[in-house]
Amino acid sequence: MFSLVEAGVFTIPSFYQKAVLLKGRTAPILSKLESMETLPLTDPSSEPSTPPAPTEEARPSIRWQKFLLDLLETLVMAIVLYIGINAVSARVRVDGWSMAPTLEDGEFVLVSRLAYRLDQPQRGDIIVFKYPAQPDQDLIKRIIGLPGDVVEVKNAGVFVNGQPLEEPYIADKPAYQGLWWVPAGHLFVLGDNRNESSDSHSWGLLPIENVIGKAVLVYWPIQEWKVLKPP
């Protein structure tokens, strides 16, 4: 049978030709897409997270925390030093003129609390002690008599075991007299300003247990700074 196409009488519309042509060109691409493996979807929450870097708002808070920590460490160190210093020393203010001219009214003196834990009291030492009649009151005087000594004040001089003391530090010679025997565990103390001092010649002997420590130096006023040594 004779065909119209074969005879060239019937022509294929142009849009159909374009569709056939397009299908021929895209077929390989579609085939490749269909053959591709699909990637599995991942859960974002299952991935390891990296901590965010500190923001500008967080940095002032960190600085304040460091400042407060440094301040706390400084305070603790200051308290420890204060307790430690007070455990081995004391600072006293001279009130009055009983130790003039060696110590003047208003001067500040450093006192060693350890002096008599390491050594024995010596004649001529200047000591701070609790006044036996009023233990809440501290006094400062010079040791004249040690346990076992016999102290005598006569003829405007001080004698220990019959020997006169050389006392270049006194303000004036004593205008009183007396005789004292110093028993064990006690001291005989006098002020350098002999006639203006309340001391062992007026209220008796000092128990060694009342001694706070040994005066070692005058540290204030600074122009009066000096080390206190026995004569």
C-alpha positions in Angstrom: 0.0 0.0 0.0 1.4 3.4 -0.9 2.1 5.6 2.1 1.7 9.3 2.2 4.9 9.7 4.2 6.9 7.7 1.7 5.5 9.7 -1.1 6.6 12.9 0.7 3.0 14.2 0.7 2.7 14.2 4.6 5.2 16.3 6.7 5.8 15.9 10.4 4.9 19.1 12.3 8.0 21.2 13.5 7.0 21.2 17.2 6.9 17.4 17.2 10.3 17.3 15.6 11.7 19.6 18.3 10.2 17.4 21.1 11.8 14.3 19.6 15.1 16.0 19.3 15.0 17.3 22.9 14.1 13.9 24.3 17.1 12.4 22.5 19.5 14.9 24.0 18.2 14.8 27.6 17.9 11.0 27.9 21.5 10.4 28.8 21.4 13.1 31.6 18.2 11.7 33.1 19.8 8.2 33.0 22.8 9.5 34.9 20.6 11.3 37.5 18.5 8.1 38.1 21.7 6.1 38.7 23.2 8.5 41.3 23.0 7.3 44.9 21.2 9.6 47.3 23.2 10.9 50.2 21.8 10.1 53.7 20.4 13.0 55.7 22.3 13.7 58.9 20.9 14.9 62.2 22.6 18.3 63.1 22.3 17.5 66.8 24.5 14.3 66.4 27.5 16.3 65.2 30.1 17.3 67.7 29.6 20.9 68.7 32.4 23.4 69.1 32.1 25.9 72.1 31.5 29.4 70.9 34.3 31.9 71.3 33.7 34.4 74.2 31.9 37.4 73.0 32.7 41.0 73.8 29.9 40.9 76.4 31.4 37.9 78.2 34.9 39.3 78.5 34.2 42.0 81.1 32.6 39.3 83.3 35.8 37.2 83.1 37.9 40.3 83.9 35.8 41.0 87.0 36.1 37.4 88.2 39.9 37.5 87.9 40.0 40.9 89.8 37.8 39.5 92.6 40.0 36.4 92.8 43.2 38.5 93.0 41.6 40.7 95.7 40.6 37.7 97.8 44.1 36.2 97.6 45.6 39.6 98.7 43.3 39.8 101.6 44.0 36.3 102.8 47.7 36.9 102.5 47.4 40.2 104.5 45.5 38.4 107.2 48.0 35.6 107.4 50.9 38.1 107.6 49.1 40.1 110.3 48.5 37.1 112.4 52.0 35.8 111.9 53.6 39.2 112.8 51.5 39.6 115.9 52.4 36.1 117.0 56.1 37.0 117.2 56.0 40.7 117.9 54.0 43.6 119.4 53.9 47.3 118.9 53.4 49.6 121.9 53.1 53.3 122.4 55.1 54.9 125.2 52.7 56.8 127.5 54.3 59.1 129.9 57.9 60.0 131.0 58.8 57.1 133.4 61.5 55.8 130.9 63.0 59.2 130.0 65.5 59.9 128.6 65.7 56.5 127.0 62.1 56.5 125.8 60.0 59.6 125.3 56.3 60.1 125.5 54.5 59.2 122.3 57.3 57.0 120.8 56.4 53.6 119.3 58.4 50.6 120.2 58.7 47.2 118.6 58.6 44.3 121.1 59.8 40.7 120.5 57.5 38.1 121.9 60.0 35.3 121.2 63.0 36.8 123.0 62.5 35.0 126.2 61.3 31.8 124.6 64.8 31.5 123.1 66.8 33.1 125.9 66.6 34.2 129.5 65.9 37.8 130.7 69.1 39.8 131.2 69.8 42.7 133.6 69.5 45.9 131.6 66.8 44.6 129.2 63.8 46.9 128.6 60.6 44.9 128.8 56.9 45.3 128.3 54.7 43.5 130.8 51.2 43.3 132.3 51.0 45.4 135.5 50.4 42.9 138.3 47.8 45.1 140.0 45.9 45.8 136.7 46.6 43.0 134.2 44.8 44.9 131.4 47.4 47.6 131.7 50.8 47.3 130.0 53.9 48.9 131.4 57.5 49.3 130.1 60.5 49.3 132.4 64.1 48.1 132.7 65.2 44.9 134.4 67.5 45.6 137.4 67.2 42.4 139.5 67.1 38.8 138.4 65.9 35.8 140.4 68.2 35.3 143.4 69.5 38.9 143.3 69.5 41.2 146.3 68.7 44.8 145.1 69.4 47.8 147.4 68.8 51.4 146.7 70.8 53.7 149.0 73.0 56.8 148.9 71.3 57.9 145.6 72.6 54.7 143.9 71.4 51.2 143.0 73.4 48.1 144.2 72.9 44.5 143.1 74.4 41.8 145.3 76.5 44.6 146.9 77.9 46.0 143.6 76.9 49.5 142.4 75.3 49.6 138.9 76.7 51.9 136.3 73.6 53.6 134.9 74.4 56.3 132.3 70.8 56.0 131.0 68.9 57.4 134.1 67.3 60.9 134.2 68.3 61.5 137.9 69.6 59.6 140.9 66.9 57.9 143.0 65.7 60.0 146.0 64.4 56.9 147.8 66.0 53.8 149.4 65.1 50.2 150.1 66.2 46.6 150.1 64.6 43.8 148.1 65.4 40.1 147.6 64.2 38.7 144.2 62.7 35.2 144.5 62.6 32.6 141.7 60.1 33.4 139.0 60.2 37.1 139.6 62.1 40.3 138.4 62.9 43.6 139.9 62.2 46.5 137.4 62.7 50.2 137.6 62.0 53.1 135.2 64.9 55.2 133.9 63.3 58.3 135.3 63.8 57.0 138.8 61.9 59.6 140.7 58.9 59.8 138.3 58.3 56.0 137.8 55.8 53.6 139.2 57.8 50.4 139.4 59.1 47.6 141.7 60.3 50.1 144.3 56.7 51.1 144.9 54.5 48.1 144.0 56.8 45.2 144.4 58.3 42.4 142.3 57.2 41.4 138.8 56.2 37.8 138.1 58.1 36.6 135.0 54.8 35.1 133.6 53.5 38.7 133.2 56.3 39.6 130.7 55.0 40.2 127.2 58.4 40.6 125.5 61.6 42.5 125.1 61.7 46.0 123.6 64.1 45.9 120.6 63.8 49.2 118.8 62.1 52.6 118.6 60.5 52.8 115.1 58.4 56.0 115.3 58.9 59.0 115.0 61.3 58.0 112.2 63.9 60.6 113.3 64.0 58.9 116.7 64.7 55.5 115.3 67.1 53.5 117.4 67.9 50.0 118.5 67.5 49.3 122.2 70.5 47.5 123.7 71.4 46.7 127.2 74.1 49.1 128.6 
